[in-house]
Amino acid sequence: MVVQMTVKLFGVLKTLAGHQNELSLELRQGSHVQDLVHLLHAQYPQVGEMIVKKQVLISINQEIAHQETEIKPTDEIALLPPFAGGCGTGA
């Protein structure tokens, strides 16, 4: 069975995906993060490459996911690019 999944994008990833806030992708039920990465790499090569180079993290239900993490139809998926900021003064 194929399920429609929404993947939220942030930062530079929006630009790389054609100025979209989120992607709607079809995954087979029982797919894992590695399957999502392959699909993203095929449809959005620049985004996929950033994931492969570990410049982007995948979050499922607001927790960092690993390649073998199973994706369920109700999961919230987000791609997290590098973030800058914080206090650099040590204060």
Phi, psi and omega per residue, in radians:
M1 nan 2.403 -3.141
V2 -1.771 2.378 3.111
V3 -2.119 2.573 3.097
Q4 -1.536 2.165 -3.124
M5 -2.052 2.536 3.061
T6 -1.848 2.281 3.119
V7 -2.033 2.060 3.139
K8 -1.414 2.463 -3.126
L9 -2.062 2.598 3.129
F10 -2.378 2.734 3.028
G11 1.001 -2.398 -3.068
V12 -1.095 -0.389 -3.130
L13 -1.103 -0.571 3.088
K14 -1.039 -0.788 -3.134
T15 -1.128 -0.788 -3.114
L16 -1.136 -0.395 3.140
A17 -1.773 0.476 3.072
G18 1.327 0.603 3.086
H19 1.109 0.701 3.096
Q20 -1.828 2.509 3.076
N21 -1.415 -0.452 3.131
E22 -2.690 2.762 3.114
L23 -1.982 2.548 3.041
S24 -1.939 2.007 -3.052
L25 -2.178 2.605 3.075
E26 -1.735 2.191 3.091
L27 -2.198 2.585 3.021
R28 -1.237 2.460 3.075
Q29 -1.039 2.385 -3.091
G30 1.576 0.105 3.112
S31 -1.191 2.798 3.117
H32 -2.035 2.974 -3.139
V33 -0.962 -0.691 -3.133
Q34 -1.060 -0.580 3.079
D35 -1.179 -0.700 3.089
L36 -1.087 -0.746 3.137
V37 -1.066 -0.763 3.124
H38 -1.079 -0.746 3.132
L39 -1.129 -0.796 3.110
L40 -1.087 -0.723 -3.132
H41 -1.091 -0.663 -3.140
A42 -1.242 -0.709 -3.046
Q43 -1.611 -0.519 -3.125
Y44 -2.382 1.337 -3.002
P45 -0.930 -0.681 -3.120
Q46 -1.178 -0.687 3.097
V47 -1.151 -0.817 3.133
G48 -1.032 -0.706 3.136
E49 -1.120 -0.679 3.112
M50 -1.134 -0.626 3.098
I51 -1.176 -0.805 -3.137
V52 -1.043 -0.676 3.138
K53 -1.413 0.075 3.122
K54 1.092 0.518 3.047
Q55 -1.564 -0.195 3.139
V56 -2.315 2.367 3.087
L57 -1.802 2.650 3.079
I58 -1.855 2.242 3.132
S59 -1.947 2.314 3.020
I60 -2.130 2.122 -3.101
N61 0.934 0.729 3.061
Q62 1.154 0.446 3.027
E63 -2.286 2.475 3.136
I64 -1.089 2.274 -3.102
A65 -1.777 2.757 3.112
H66 -1.995 2.882 -3.076
Q67 -0.881 -0.656 -3.053
E68 -1.574 0.036 3.123
T69 -1.170 2.235 3.106
E70 -1.358 2.472 3.127
I71 -1.798 2.181 3.131
K72 -1.776 2.678 -3.082
P73 -0.990 -0.451 -3.104
T74 -1.639 0.000 -3.088
D75 -1.196 2.547 2.989
E76 -1.665 2.097 -3.089
I77 -1.961 2.350 3.082
A78 -2.442 2.559 3.036
L79 -1.819 2.211 -3.035
L80 -1.954 1.900 3.090
P81 -1.341 3.014 3.075
P82 -1.044 2.431 3.112
F83 -1.932 2.521 3.055
A84 -2.015 2.789 3.067
G85 2.294 -2.896 -3.097
G86 1.614 -3.117 -3.082
C87 -1.728 2.009 -3.135
G88 -1.575 0.039 -3.048
T89 -1.641 -0.142 -3.106
G90 1.366 0.144 -3.105
A91 -1.452 nan nan
